[in-house]
Amino acid sequence: MKKNTKKWSERFSEPTSEIVKRFNASVAFDQRLAMYDIEGSLAHAGMLNKQKIITAADLKSITKGLNQIKKEIQSGKFKWSIDLEDVHLNIEKRLTDIVGAPGKKLHTGRSRNDQVTTDMRLYLREVVDKSITQIEALQRAILTLADQHITTIMPGLTHLQIAQPISFAHHLLAYFEMLERDKARFQESYKRINVLPLGAAALAGTSYPIDRKYVAKLLKFDAVMANSIDAVSDRDFLIEFNFDASLLMTHLSRWSEELIMWSSPFFGFIEISDGFCTGSSIMPQKKNPDVPELVRGKVARVNGHLVSLLTLMKSQPLAYNKDNQEDKEPVFDVADTISDTLNIFAEMVAGLKVSKESMEAAAFKGYSTATDLADYLVKKGMPFREAHGVVAKAVKYAITQGCDLSELDLKVLQKFSTSIDQSVFKCLTLKGSVQSRNHFGGTAFGAVKAALKRAHEKLV
C-alpha cells in the first residue's frame, strides 16, 4: 500500500484517493497568495526568534530559504505540487528541502487556519489600495472631460423622458460623486481588513509564548483580532470587499447603459473611440459599443460572487471549516474584474467625443423648460399647483402646433395667464433655465464650476 506523505498523514492508514486530491487541492488558485504567505512567514519567524522559541541560526536559515523560494516563484522555476494541497504546504515543503530541520520549525505556534486568513488580508489590503488609486484615475478622467463641458447643455431625463435642461459637466459630476462614495467604502473596509488573525492557530490560540502585537507591527496591521475563534472563521472582510465592488460595478453599469444609448444614432450625443468598439461579421456599417456592454455584463459575475460568499458563510458553525477554501476564487475574480474595468473605463472616458449640437438639440425637445414657466408664474404670485395646471394646458396647445413653448407668441401665452409678459422668454431658453438653478449642487454654470473646483481639490 502506498504510504501517506501529507503533513497530517500519520493519523491515517490509507492514502488519499486521486480524485479527492484534485477535489481537495487549492494550489491551482491559491498560489496567487505565495508572496503574501512568505511575507507572513518571515514575520512569524522573526517573532519566534524574538520570543526565543527558535534560535537566531534557525531564523537565518528560514529567512534565507524563504527568500530563495521567493526568487524561484518570481522566475517561474518553482514546482507546485497538487499532492501538497495548497500554497502553504508547497512553500513549507520546499523550505524544508532547502534548509532542513529549521524549515520544520517555522509552523510552530500557528495553523493553516490563521495563516490563510492572514494571507488573504495581506492580499486584499493591497487590492483595496490599488482599487482606490484606479477609482481616482477614473475620477480624473471625468473631471478632464467635465472641465470642457461646463456650458454644454443636454437634456436631463427622468423615466427616460426629457425633464429639464442641465449642464453636461453637471451630469458627469454625478458619476464623480458615486465614485467618491465607492472610494470611501473601500477606505472604510480597509480598517476591518487590516487586523491581524495570526496567533489564533487552529482556533484556540497557542501554548507558546508568542507576541502577536510584534507580528502586527512587522506586517503593518493596525490591530490584532481579539478572539481566536473569530480570527480563523471571520470572512466578513471578504464579503464587504465584494459588496463594495458590486456597488462600484453597479455605478459603472448605469453609466455604461447611458454611453450605449448616447452613442446610438437615436441620441448621437457621443462617439466612443474605435479602440473600444468592434464591428459586425455581417453588417459592415456597424460600430458596436462592446466595452460598455461588457462592463454592464460583468456586473452579473461580481454580484454572483457576492451571493456566493454570503451563501458560503450562512450555515457554518464555528470555527474554521473546509468550506472556506471556496472563498478565494470569487474574491480573486472580483479583484481582477474591477481592476480591468476601472482601467479600461478611464481610458474610454478620456477618448470620448462629444456632440454639443446633438445634446442641445435634444434638450430643446420635450418641453424641457415647462417647469421654468411654472416657476415664473409662481414668482408672479400664482400658487404652484395652479401654475402647474396652466403650464400643462400651454404644453398641450404647443403640441398641437408642433412647436416649443419658447416659440409661442406672447399673446398666445397670455391667453393661459395674464401674468405673463415679455420677460417670460428669458426663462424659456435652455441657457436661462440652466442658469436659474444657481445654488450649491445645482446645474447653473457657476455652481458647476464651483463643484468642479471642489472635486479637483479632493484628488490633490
VOKEDREN-150777 format. One line per 4 residues: number of its first residue (from 1); for each residue x negated, y, z of C-alpha. Coordinates in nm, 3 decimals. Each point is the difference from the previous one (the first is absolute). Layout:
NUM> X/Y/Z; ...
! end
This chain:
1> 0.000/0.000/0.000; -0.127/0.347/-0.088; -0.102/0.196/0.309; 0.164/0.332/0.085
5> -0.235/0.297/-0.042; 0.219/0.281/0.132; -0.114/0.215/0.291; 0.306/-0.120/0.186
9> -0.014/-0.359/-0.129; -0.130/-0.197/0.299; 0.358/-0.025/0.127; 0.108/-0.180/-0.318
13> -0.073/-0.353/-0.115; 0.123/0.035/-0.358; -0.121/0.246/-0.264; 0.222/0.273/-0.137
17> 0.170/-0.101/-0.324; -0.104/0.180/-0.317; 0.345/0.149/-0.056; 0.008/0.135/0.356
21> -0.347/0.150/-0.050; 0.129/0.200/-0.294; 0.324/0.088/0.175; -0.174/0.102/0.321
25> -0.296/0.191/-0.143; 0.003/0.379/-0.029; -0.355/0.054/-0.123; 0.119/0.065/-0.356
29> 0.148/0.330/0.112; -0.138/0.085/0.345; -0.359/0.008/-0.128; 0.094/0.361/-0.076
33> -0.050/0.054/0.375; -0.362/-0.122/-0.004; -0.169/0.336/0.054; 0.239/0.086/0.282
37> -0.053/-0.343/0.155; -0.375/0.055/-0.002; 0.040/0.350/0.142; 0.212/-0.135/0.285
41> -0.241/-0.288/0.062; -0.298/0.234/0.024; 0.179/0.209/0.261; 0.109/-0.312/0.189
45> -0.354/-0.137/0.000; -0.135/0.334/0.121; 0.245/-0.009/0.291; -0.088/-0.362/0.087
49> -0.365/0.101/0.025; 0.079/0.312/0.203; 0.192/-0.217/0.245; -0.287/-0.253/0.011
53> 0.222/-0.274/-0.146; -0.250/-0.050/-0.284; -0.369/0.094/-0.008; -0.165/0.280/-0.195
57> -0.161/-0.267/-0.218; 0.342/-0.148/-0.075; 0.132/0.344/-0.094; -0.297/0.062/-0.229
61> 0.055/-0.331/-0.179; 0.376/0.052/-0.031; -0.045/0.354/-0.133; -0.259/-0.111/-0.254
65> 0.220/-0.289/-0.113; 0.317/0.208/-0.033; -0.185/0.265/-0.201; -0.128/-0.272/-0.234
69> 0.354/-0.134/-0.040; 0.121/0.352/-0.079; -0.253/0.025/-0.283; 0.095/-0.344/-0.130
73> 0.369/0.096/-0.011; -0.068/0.335/-0.165; -0.217/-0.165/-0.267; 0.257/-0.273/-0.064
77> -0.239/-0.279/0.109; 0.195/-0.103/0.309; 0.169/-0.340/-0.039; 0.350/-0.006/0.141
81> 0.138/-0.336/0.111; 0.365/-0.098/0.028; -0.106/-0.266/0.252; -0.087/0.283/0.240
85> 0.352/0.143/-0.032; -0.059/0.372/0.039; -0.242/0.289/-0.018; -0.093/-0.034/0.367
89> -0.111/-0.363/-0.006; -0.176/0.044/-0.334; -0.214/0.281/0.139; -0.060/-0.178/0.330
93> -0.112/-0.320/-0.176; -0.237/0.190/-0.228; -0.138/0.191/0.299; -0.076/-0.327/0.179
97> -0.167/-0.136/-0.315; -0.226/0.307/-0.010; -0.089/0.054/0.368; 0.088/-0.327/0.169
101> 0.103/-0.010/0.367; 0.046/0.379/0.050; 0.268/-0.007/-0.270; 0.200/-0.246/0.208
105> 0.007/0.249/0.288; 0.168/0.282/-0.196; 0.353/-0.126/0.064; -0.047/0.010/0.377
109> 0.280/0.196/0.168; 0.220/0.036/-0.305; 0.248/-0.196/-0.215; 0.098/0.017/-0.363
113> 0.329/0.137/0.135; -0.150/0.327/0.125; -0.267/-0.004/-0.269; 0.241/0.005/-0.293
117> 0.220/0.278/0.132; -0.315/0.204/0.069; -0.107/-0.054/-0.361; 0.342/0.105/-0.125
121> -0.008/0.317/0.207; -0.350/0.087/-0.125; 0.120/-0.061/-0.356; 0.325/0.188/0.033
125> -0.137/0.315/0.158; -0.231/0.029/-0.304; 0.300/-0.052/-0.230; 0.197/0.268/0.183
129> -0.288/0.248/-0.024; -0.025/-0.069/-0.371; 0.378/0.034/-0.047; 0.000/0.341/0.169
133> -0.282/0.118/-0.226; 0.188/-0.124/-0.309; 0.324/0.165/0.110; -0.186/0.329/0.032
137> -0.145/-0.045/-0.351; 0.353/-0.037/-0.135; 0.111/0.302/0.200; -0.279/0.205/-0.158
141> 0.115/-0.109/-0.345; 0.352/0.115/0.091; -0.124/0.339/0.117; -0.211/0.051/-0.313
145> 0.308/-0.060/-0.214; 0.229/0.204/0.226; -0.237/0.301/-0.004; 0.059/0.021/-0.376
149> 0.380/-0.014/0.023; 0.117/0.234/0.276; 0.215/0.194/-0.248; 0.101/-0.298/-0.215
153> 0.375/-0.044/0.047; 0.165/-0.340/-0.016; 0.344/-0.132/0.095; 0.032/-0.125/0.357
157> 0.225/-0.306/0.004; 0.241/-0.162/0.242; 0.178/-0.322/-0.101; -0.222/0.027/-0.311
161> 0.218/0.295/-0.105; -0.128/0.354/-0.048; 0.038/0.185/0.328; -0.214/0.314/0.028
165> -0.312/0.137/-0.171; -0.326/-0.051/0.188; -0.372/0.056/-0.042; -0.177/-0.308/-0.139
169> -0.279/0.060/0.252; 0.264/-0.011/0.275; 0.113/-0.340/-0.127; -0.359/-0.129/-0.005
173> -0.054/0.121/0.356; 0.284/-0.224/0.116; -0.223/-0.296/-0.087; -0.295/0.167/0.170
177> 0.207/0.011/0.320; 0.101/-0.365/-0.034; -0.366/-0.095/-0.035; -0.086/0.218/0.299
181> 0.237/-0.210/0.210; -0.147/-0.319/-0.148; -0.346/0.120/0.096; 0.116/0.080/0.354
185> 0.148/-0.349/0.037; -0.331/-0.161/-0.101; -0.185/0.229/0.241; 0.235/-0.100/0.281
189> -0.028/-0.370/-0.080; -0.380/0.026/0.018; 0.031/0.063/0.375; 0.173/-0.334/0.048
193> -0.235/-0.183/-0.234; -0.313/0.128/0.172; 0.038/-0.200/0.325; -0.239/-0.289/0.067
197> 0.144/-0.351/0.055; -0.339/-0.176/0.024; -0.055/-0.153/0.342; 0.349/-0.145/0.021
201> -0.151/-0.327/-0.126; 0.270/-0.259/-0.074; 0.268/0.176/0.207; -0.101/0.018/0.367
205> -0.330/0.182/-0.014; -0.333/-0.163/0.088; -0.190/-0.104/0.310; -0.322/0.156/-0.129
209> -0.093/0.345/0.138; 0.071/0.186/-0.326; 0.014/0.378/-0.047; 0.285/0.075/-0.238
213> -0.040/0.377/0.024; -0.359/-0.031/-0.117; 0.112/-0.194/-0.309; 0.270/0.261/-0.063
217> -0.264/0.272/0.011; -0.227/-0.187/-0.241; 0.287/-0.056/-0.246; 0.141/0.351/0.048
221> 0.335/-0.113/0.136; 0.185/0.260/0.204; 0.118/-0.243/0.267; 0.024/-0.364/0.105
225> 0.326/-0.197/-0.013; 0.135/-0.030/0.352; 0.153/-0.349/-0.016; -0.188/-0.302/-0.134
229> 0.318/-0.177/-0.116; 0.120/0.305/-0.190; -0.349/0.053/-0.141; -0.002/-0.327/-0.195
233> 0.369/-0.010/-0.095; 0.067/0.362/-0.099; 0.055/0.065/-0.368; 0.196/0.323/0.042
237> -0.288/0.196/-0.148; 0.021/-0.198/-0.324; 0.376/0.043/-0.024; -0.027/0.371/0.070
241> -0.262/0.040/-0.271; 0.224/-0.186/-0.246; 0.296/0.220/0.096; -0.207/0.315/-0.053
245> -0.106/-0.136/-0.338; 0.359/-0.087/-0.092; 0.119/0.353/0.070; -0.293/0.145/-0.192
249> 0.084/-0.222/-0.298; 0.368/0.095/0.029; -0.096/0.366/-0.038; -0.221/-0.076/-0.300
253> 0.278/-0.211/-0.148; 0.247/0.291/0.025; -0.249/0.224/-0.177; -0.067/-0.270/-0.259
257> 0.371/-0.013/-0.078; -0.004/0.374/-0.065; -0.314/-0.019/-0.215; 0.164/-0.272/-0.206
261> 0.314/0.210/-0.051; -0.188/0.325/-0.057; -0.220/-0.159/-0.269; 0.299/-0.131/-0.197
265> 0.129/0.201/-0.300; 0.325/0.060/0.191; -0.192/0.220/0.244; -0.327/0.082/-0.176
269> -0.136/0.172/0.311; -0.342/-0.166/0.001; -0.233/-0.214/-0.204; -0.203/-0.269/0.172
273> -0.353/-0.039/-0.137; -0.049/-0.282/-0.248; -0.240/-0.176/0.235; 0.286/-0.071/0.240
277> 0.247/-0.126/-0.260; 0.027/-0.290/-0.243; 0.171/-0.059/-0.332; 0.244/-0.256/-0.129
281> -0.087/-0.319/-0.187; 0.290/0.062/-0.241; 0.092/0.371/0.016; -0.293/0.215/-0.113
285> 0.151/0.326/0.127; 0.019/-0.109/0.363; -0.205/0.149/0.284; 0.096/-0.187/0.316
289> -0.070/0.144/0.347; -0.144/-0.328/0.128; -0.192/0.139/0.296; 0.294/0.162/0.180
293> 0.214/-0.301/-0.089; -0.257/-0.231/0.158; -0.023/0.220/0.308; 0.376/-0.019/0.029
297> -0.023/-0.378/-0.031; -0.287/-0.048/0.245; 0.213/0.139/0.280; 0.182/-0.333/-0.010
301> -0.312/-0.198/0.089; -0.103/0.242/0.277; 0.349/-0.003/0.151; 0.006/-0.378/-0.037
305> -0.322/-0.031/0.198; 0.152/0.212/0.277; 0.295/-0.238/0.027; -0.246/-0.292/-0.013
309> -0.199/0.131/0.298; 0.310/0.082/0.202; 0.137/-0.348/-0.065; -0.338/-0.157/0.081
313> 0.006/0.147/0.351; 0.369/-0.019/0.084; 0.003/-0.341/0.175; -0.355/-0.053/0.118
317> -0.046/-0.087/0.366; -0.305/0.143/0.175; -0.287/-0.015/-0.059; -0.186/-0.078/-0.325
321> 0.156/-0.236/-0.256; -0.130/-0.133/-0.331; 0.286/0.191/-0.165; -0.216/0.309/0.033
325> -0.234/-0.126/-0.271; 0.276/0.121/-0.233; -0.043/0.362/0.108; -0.307/0.070/-0.211
329> 0.095/-0.045/-0.363; 0.299/0.237/0.022; -0.214/0.269/0.164; -0.284/-0.046/-0.248
333> 0.242/0.029/-0.291; 0.169/0.309/0.145; -0.338/0.166/0.058; -0.107/-0.072/-0.360
337> 0.334/0.113/-0.141; 0.016/0.337/0.173; -0.366/0.068/-0.076; 0.044/-0.065/-0.373
341> 0.330/0.189/-0.008; -0.133/0.311/0.173; -0.308/0.012/-0.223; 0.191/-0.036/-0.325
345> 0.279/0.234/0.108; -0.244/0.281/0.078; -0.160/-0.037/-0.342; 0.338/-0.014/-0.174
349> 0.130/0.314/0.174; -0.321/0.186/-0.088; 0.064/-0.073/-0.369; 0.369/0.090/-0.021
353> 0.105/0.245/-0.273; 0.296/0.218/0.096; 0.253/0.155/-0.238; 0.110/0.323/0.166
357> 0.242/0.069/-0.282; 0.182/-0.332/0.036; 0.029/0.040/0.374; 0.141/0.351/-0.024
361> 0.242/-0.098/-0.276; 0.129/-0.283/0.216; 0.035/0.231/0.301; 0.220/0.227/-0.211
365> 0.245/-0.285/-0.050; 0.258/-0.123/0.244; 0.089/0.339/0.152; -0.289/-0.016/0.242
369> 0.057/0.359/0.119; 0.364/-0.061/0.103; -0.093/-0.004/0.370; -0.172/0.334/-0.048
373> 0.324/0.147/-0.131; 0.180/-0.134/0.307; -0.267/0.151/0.227; 0.036/0.328/-0.188
377> 0.373/0.009/0.076; -0.060/-0.086/0.365; -0.240/0.293/0.029; 0.282/0.213/-0.143
381> 0.218/-0.105/0.294; 0.185/-0.306/-0.134; 0.019/-0.312/0.224; -0.221/-0.279/-0.138
385> 0.281/-0.252/-0.056; 0.194/0.259/-0.198; -0.311/0.090/-0.198; -0.057/-0.370/-0.069
389> 0.343/-0.026/-0.160; -0.046/0.317/-0.205; -0.330/-0.122/-0.143; 0.145/-0.345/-0.075
393> 0.264/0.167/-0.216; -0.264/0.212/-0.173; -0.208/-0.309/-0.076; 0.305/-0.181/-0.132
397> 0.068/0.293/-0.236; -0.365/0.016/-0.112; 0.013/-0.370/-0.085; 0.297/0.062/-0.230
401> -0.198/0.277/-0.167; -0.314/-0.211/-0.030; -0.219/0.259/0.169; -0.185/0.067/0.324
405> 0.134/0.223/0.278; -0.268/0.257/-0.080; 0.133/0.015/-0.358; 0.353/0.099/0.104
409> 0.099/0.364/-0.052; 0.026/0.212/0.316; 0.369/0.065/-0.066; 0.061/-0.376/-0.020
413> -0.179/-0.058/0.329; 0.201/0.279/0.163; 0.320/-0.190/-0.081; -0.109/-0.253/0.260
417> -0.093/0.266/0.257; 0.015/0.377/-0.004; -0.301/0.002/0.238; -0.227/-0.090/-0.289
421> -0.198/0.281/-0.161; -0.301/0.038/-0.230; -0.242/-0.107/0.278; 0.131/-0.357/-0.028
425> -0.217/-0.076/-0.302; -0.317/0.031/0.205; 0.105/-0.292/0.222; 0.118/-0.205/-0.298
429> -0.348/-0.019/-0.158; -0.220/-0.299/0.075; -0.278/0.215/0.136; 0.240/0.205/0.209
433> 0.145/-0.317/0.148; -0.341/-0.142/0.087; -0.131/0.328/0.140; 0.304/0.045/0.227
437> -0.111/-0.297/0.213; -0.292/0.181/0.154; -0.046/-0.156/0.341; -0.224/-0.259/0.166
441> 0.053/-0.327/-0.187; 0.190/0.170/-0.282; -0.064/-0.010/-0.374; -0.068/0.371/-0.066
445> -0.337/0.055/-0.165; -0.142/0.184/0.303; 0.119/-0.271/0.239; -0.150/-0.270/-0.222
449> -0.329/0.186/-0.024; -0.013/0.020/0.379; 0.083/-0.371/0.026; -0.282/-0.082/-0.239
453> -0.241/0.203/0.213; 0.104/-0.196/0.310; -0.034/-0.328/-0.189; -0.353/0.083/-0.120
457> -0.098/0.088/0.356; 0.112/-0.344/0.121; -0.250/-0.164/-0.234; -0.301/0.209/0.092
! end
